[in-house]
Amino acid sequence: MNKAEIITELENMVVDRLFGPQPWLADGQTSGTIRDKLIEMGLLEVVCLEPVTWRPTPLGNELDVALFKVFFGTWCKWEVPGILSEGGPSRPDCTRPRGNSATTRFGEGVV
């Protein structure tokens, strides 16, 4: 699959997630299916097996797979504003949500 075909596939996946019959936020099974597809496309790679973690490949970074994952509904909804405003996820780990983003961003005791 070349880069143009990958981009076309990503765009088709976005349309399906946003305008298809399923809810926008993906459940665990759907997130796993999407993650596996992104690995198959060469956009994510497994970094560690215990605990299982993933990160974008160089191509995944180039195509901004983290942003595409917003539209796939695979990020926790509290991560989305940070990804959209800061241009990237708050953690390099693309699959595991972090704790309370407000305390991480503003420091303990603020929230």
LUMTORFI-571610 format. One record per residue: residue in one letter; y, x, z of N, C-alpha, C in turn. Coordinates in Angstrom, 3 decimals, decimal comma. Layout:
<sites>
A / Y / X / Z / Y / X / Z / Y / X / Z
...
</sites>
This chain:
<sites>
M / -1,165 / 0,858 / 0,000 / 0,000 / 0,000 / 0,000 / 1,238 / 0,911 / 0,000
N / 2,127 / 0,732 / -0,963 / 3,346 / 1,544 / -0,987 / 4,438 / 0,883 / -0,145
K / 5,554 / 1,583 / 0,004 / 6,614 / 1,096 / 0,898 / 7,152 / -0,271 / 0,464
A / 7,334 / -0,475 / -0,829 / 7,839 / -1,767 / -1,315 / 6,868 / -2,896 / -0,982
E / 5,579 / -2,645 / -1,131 / 4,579 / -3,662 / -0,803 / 4,557 / -3,942 / 0,702
I / 4,735 / -2,895 / 1,504 / 4,774 / -3,076 / 2,958 / 5,974 / -3,923 / 3,356
I / 7,132 / -3,643 / 2,774 / 8,339 / -4,417 / 3,076 / 8,146 / -5,874 / 2,680
T / 7,570 / -6,098 / 1,517 / 7,311 / -7,470 / 1,065 / 6,370 / -8,185 / 2,038
E / 5,325 / -7,488 / 2,478 / 4,382 / -8,083 / 3,430 / 5,066 / -8,396 / 4,760
L / 5,909 / -7,473 / 5,247 / 6,650 / -7,721 / 6,490 / 7,553 / -8,944 / 6,353
E / 8,258 / -9,037 / 5,236 / 9,141 / -10,188 / 5,014 / 8,340 / -11,484 / 4,965
N / 7,177 / -11,465 / 4,314 / 6,322 / -12,657 / 4,268 / 5,826 / -13,032 / 5,664
M / 5,509 / -12,034 / 6,478 / 5,068 / -12,298 / 7,852 / 6,195 / -12,926 / 8,670
V / 7,428 / -12,472 / 8,456 / 8,581 / -13,047 / 9,161 / 8,750 / -14,515 / 8,777
V / 8,698 / -14,806 / 7,500 / 8,854 / -16,191 / 7,040 / 7,763 / -17,071 / 7,648
D / 6,543 / -16,556 / 7,665 / 5,438 / -17,327 / 8,243 / 5,654 / -17,588 / 9,726
R / 6,102 / -16,569 / 10,470 / 6,311 / -16,735 / 11,915 / 7,492 / -17,657 / 12,220
L / 8,581 / -17,525 / 11,469 / 9,772 / -18,324 / 11,767 / 9,687 / -19,754 / 11,252
F / 9,033 / -19,940 / 10,125 / 9,058 / -21,254 / 9,493 / 7,685 / -21,906 / 9,372
G / 6,657 / -21,250 / 9,897 / 5,311 / -21,819 / 9,872 / 5,139 / -22,848 / 10,980
P / 3,945 / -23,415 / 11,092 / 3,698 / -24,487 / 12,057 / 3,550 / -24,014 / 13,509
Q / 3,302 / -22,737 / 13,718 / 3,072 / -22,229 / 15,070 / 4,395 / -21,968 / 15,784
P / 4,366 / -21,901 / 17,120 / 5,586 / -21,558 / 17,851 / 6,032 / -20,138 / 17,499
W / 7,332 / -19,884 / 17,601 / 7,868 / -18,563 / 17,268 / 7,304 / -17,492 / 18,198
L / 7,344 / -17,723 / 19,518 / 6,804 / -16,721 / 20,433 / 5,284 / -16,704 / 20,313
A / 4,760 / -15,528 / 20,046 / 3,326 / -15,387 / 19,812 / 2,556 / -15,360 / 21,129
D / 1,387 / -15,955 / 21,125 / 0,497 / -15,847 / 22,281 / -0,239 / -14,507 / 22,187
G / -1,063 / -14,221 / 23,178 / -1,761 / -12,937 / 23,225 / -2,643 / -12,666 / 22,016
Q / -3,361 / -13,686 / 21,583 / -4,253 / -13,512 / 20,431 / -3,453 / -13,246 / 19,162
T / -2,386 / -13,996 / 18,960 / -1,556 / -13,809 / 17,775 / -0,876 / -12,446 / 17,799
S / -0,393 / -12,038 / 18,970 / 0,225 / -10,716 / 19,100 / -0,767 / -9,619 / 18,738
G / -2,006 / -9,772 / 19,190 / -3,039 / -8,793 / 18,864 / -3,320 / -8,726 / 17,376
T / -3,364 / -9,881 / 16,735 / -3,594 / -9,926 / 15,293 / -2,453 / -9,247 / 14,543
I / -1,222 / -9,533 / 14,960 / -0,059 / -8,912 / 14,319 / -0,069 / -7,405 / 14,558
R / -0,354 / -6,989 / 15,788 / -0,421 / -5,554 / 16,108 / -1,460 / -4,865 / 15,235
D / -2,642 / -5,468 / 15,100 / -3,692 / -4,878 / 14,273 / -3,252 / -4,756 / 12,818
K / -2,533 / -5,755 / 12,335 / -2,030 / -5,718 / 10,962 / -1,017 / -4,579 / 10,798
L / -0,128 / -4,401 / 11,802 / 0,862 / -3,324 / 11,733 / 0,191 / -1,954 / 11,791
I / -0,883 / -1,832 / 12,551 / -1,649 / -0,582 / 12,583 / -2,293 / -0,343 / 11,219
E / -2,897 / -1,385 / 10,658 / -3,534 / -1,293 / 9,342 / -2,530 / -0,886 / 8,258
M / -1,294 / -1,366 / 8,392 / -0,249 / -1,053 / 7,413 / 0,353 / 0,340 / 7,639
G / -0,040 / 1,000 / 8,721 / 0,463 / 2,336 / 9,002 / 1,819 / 2,347 / 9,684
L / 2,182 / 1,242 / 10,347 / 3,487 / 1,138 / 10,993 / 3,426 / 1,383 / 12,499
L / 2,259 / 1,213 / 13,099 / 2,037 / 1,499 / 14,518 / 0,836 / 2,428 / 14,629
E / 0,821 / 3,212 / 15,713 / -0,314 / 4,072 / 15,990 / -0,645 / 4,000 / 17,472
V / -1,916 / 4,175 / 17,792 / -2,353 / 4,205 / 19,183 / -1,967 / 5,562 / 19,758
V / -1,298 / 5,538 / 20,913 / -0,854 / 6,755 / 21,569 / -1,819 / 7,144 / 22,675
C / -2,305 / 6,161 / 23,396 / -3,151 / 6,418 / 24,559 / -4,158 / 5,270 / 24,675
L / -5,364 / 5,617 / 25,074 / -6,389 / 4,589 / 25,231 / -6,449 / 4,015 / 26,641
E / -6,006 / 4,753 / 27,639 / -6,000 / 4,287 / 29,026 / -4,669 / 4,578 / 29,678
P / -3,795 / 3,661 / 29,884 / -3,827 / 2,302 / 29,350 / -3,489 / 2,327 / 27,861
V / -3,972 / 1,334 / 27,158 / -3,750 / 1,280 / 25,712 / -2,262 / 1,095 / 25,446
T / -1,703 / 2,012 / 24,685 / -0,288 / 1,937 / 24,306 / -0,154 / 2,296 / 22,834
W / 0,892 / 1,785 / 22,225 / 1,162 / 2,006 / 20,813 / 2,605 / 2,440 / 20,654
R / 2,889 / 3,058 / 19,523 / 4,265 / 3,395 / 19,171 / 4,392 / 3,331 / 17,654
P / 5,614 / 3,195 / 17,181 / 5,821 / 3,185 / 15,737 / 5,512 / 4,550 / 15,138
T / 4,965 / 4,544 / 13,953 / 4,780 / 5,767 / 13,181 / 6,142 / 6,136 / 12,582
P / 6,270 / 7,296 / 11,952 / 7,538 / 7,611 / 11,264 / 7,930 / 6,516 / 10,262
L / 6,952 / 6,002 / 9,509 / 7,262 / 4,909 / 8,575 / 7,679 / 3,656 / 9,339
G / 7,012 / 3,378 / 10,455 / 7,385 / 2,224 / 11,276 / 8,810 / 2,334 / 11,784
N / 9,220 / 3,539 / 12,188 / 10,606 / 3,753 / 12,610 / 11,564 / 3,585 / 11,444
E / 11,197 / 4,129 / 10,302 / 12,058 / 4,023 / 9,117 / 12,288 / 2,566 / 8,728
L / 11,249 / 1,765 / 8,799 / 11,352 / 0,350 / 8,421 / 11,767 / -0,534 / 9,589
D / 11,986 / 0,053 / 10,761 / 12,433 / -0,648 / 11,969 / 11,453 / -1,747 / 12,381
V / 10,211 / -1,324 / 12,608 / 9,166 / -2,267 / 12,987 / 9,516 / -3,002 / 14,280
A / 10,271 / -2,365 / 15,181 / 10,660 / -3,037 / 16,429 / 11,507 / -4,276 / 16,130
L / 12,393 / -4,171 / 15,166 / 13,210 / -5,323 / 14,790 / 12,350 / -6,407 / 14,136
F / 11,449 / -6,006 / 13,262 / 10,552 / -6,994 / 12,659 / 9,756 / -7,724 / 13,737
K / 9,341 / -6,997 / 14,791 / 8,562 / -7,628 / 15,850 / 9,362 / -8,696 / 16,594
V / 10,694 / -8,589 / 16,584 / 11,516 / -9,667 / 17,158 / 11,248 / -10,951 / 16,383
F / 11,264 / -10,864 / 15,074 / 11,076 / -12,051 / 14,244 / 9,624 / -12,523 / 14,219
F / 8,693 / -11,618 / 14,521 / 7,291 / -12,023 / 14,649 / 7,044 / -12,758 / 15,964
G / 7,981 / -12,637 / 16,913 / 7,822 / -13,291 / 18,213 / 6,861 / -12,572 / 19,133
T / 6,666 / -11,266 / 18,934 / 5,703 / -10,533 / 19,753 / 6,340 / -9,803 / 20,927
W / 7,661 / -9,721 / 20,979 / 8,343 / -9,173 / 22,159 / 8,495 / -10,283 / 23,189
C / 8,547 / -9,934 / 24,439 / 8,891 / -10,923 / 25,463 / 10,335 / -11,352 / 25,204
K / 10,626 / -12,615 / 25,425 / 11,943 / -13,124 / 25,047 / 13,082 / -12,416 / 25,749
W / 12,871 / -11,873 / 26,952 / 13,961 / -11,161 / 27,633 / 14,222 / -9,785 / 27,015
E / 13,306 / -9,279 / 26,187 / 13,523 / -8,000 / 25,506 / 14,382 / -8,157 / 24,253
V / 14,389 / -9,339 / 23,673 / 15,043 / -9,556 / 22,380 / 16,530 / -9,215 / 22,396
P / 17,328 / -9,667 / 23,362 / 18,757 / -9,317 / 23,327 / 19,002 / -7,803 / 23,331
G / 18,226 / -7,066 / 24,109 / 18,391 / -5,619 / 24,144 / 18,041 / -4,967 / 22,822
I / 17,006 / -5,463 / 22,185 / 16,602 / -4,911 / 20,890 / 17,667 / -5,191 / 19,846
L / 18,202 / -6,406 / 19,861 / 19,218 / -6,758 / 18,868 / 20,553 / -6,068 / 19,123
S / 20,925 / -5,888 / 20,386 / 22,236 / -5,301 / 20,681 / 22,220 / -3,780 / 20,720
E / 21,104 / -3,190 / 21,106 / 21,033 / -1,748 / 21,254 / 20,337 / -1,067 / 20,089
G / 19,823 / -1,841 / 19,178 / 19,183 / -1,254 / 18,015 / 17,783 / -0,723 / 18,258
G / 17,143 / -1,125 / 19,341 / 15,785 / -0,668 / 19,583 / 15,262 / -1,190 / 20,890
P / 13,959 / -1,075 / 21,091 / 13,373 / -1,565 / 22,330 / 13,791 / -0,699 / 23,506
S / 13,709 / -1,269 / 24,683 / 14,084 / -0,537 / 25,888 / 12,997 / 0,440 / 26,299
R / 11,814 / 0,303 / 25,739 / 10,714 / 1,238 / 26,002 / 10,143 / 1,675 / 24,664
P / 9,628 / 2,886 / 24,583 / 8,989 / 3,294 / 23,339 / 7,672 / 2,571 / 23,109
D / 7,083 / 2,036 / 24,145 / 5,833 / 1,304 / 24,062 / 6,112 / -0,043 / 23,417
C / 5,519 / -0,294 / 22,294 / 5,859 / -1,484 / 21,515 / 5,083 / -2,726 / 21,898
T / 4,241 / -2,654 / 22,895 / 3,425 / -3,827 / 23,169 / 3,493 / -4,306 / 24,598
R / 3,862 / -3,467 / 25,518 / 3,839 / -3,863 / 26,912 / 5,238 / -4,188 / 27,386
P / 5,430 / -5,389 / 27,962 / 6,755 / -5,713 / 28,488 / 7,042 / -4,891 / 29,720
R / 8,285 / -4,597 / 29,939 / 8,631 / -3,888 / 31,161 / 8,984 / -4,903 / 32,234
G / 9,355 / -4,405 / 33,398 / 9,716 / -5,284 / 34,508 / 11,026 / -5,993 / 34,238
N / 11,731 / -6,277 / 35,271 / 12,989 / -6,987 / 35,184 / 14,017 / -6,145 / 34,441
S / 14,394 / -6,567 / 33,242 / 15,305 / -5,763 / 32,427 / 16,687 / -5,674 / 33,058
A / 17,084 / -6,662 / 33,843 / 18,409 / -6,615 / 34,471 / 18,475 / -5,505 / 35,511
T / 17,431 / -5,345 / 36,309 / 17,464 / -4,285 / 37,313 / 17,359 / -2,919 / 36,662
T / 16,629 / -2,834 / 35,566 / 16,514 / -1,560 / 34,865 / 17,855 / -1,185 / 34,245
R / 18,537 / -2,147 / 33,682 / 19,793 / -1,885 / 32,995 / 20,943 / -1,656 / 33,963
F / 21,035 / -2,428 / 35,046 / 22,191 / -2,365 / 35,934 / 21,903 / -1,702 / 37,268
G / 20,662 / -1,396 / 37,535 / 20,319 / -0,732 / 38,794 / 19,809 / -1,736 / 39,827
E / 19,067 / -1,224 / 40,753 / 18,501 / -2,057 / 41,808 / 19,617 / -2,681 / 42,656
G / 19,396 / -3,859 / 43,169 / 20,320 / -4,507 / 44,082 / 21,442 / -5,273 / 43,411
V / 21,542 / -5,200 / 42,088 / 22,607 / -5,910 / 41,398 / 22,217 / -7,335 / 41,112
V / 20,958 / -7,558 / 40,851 / 20,502 / -8,882 / 40,455 / 20,027 / -9,621 / 41,667
</sites>
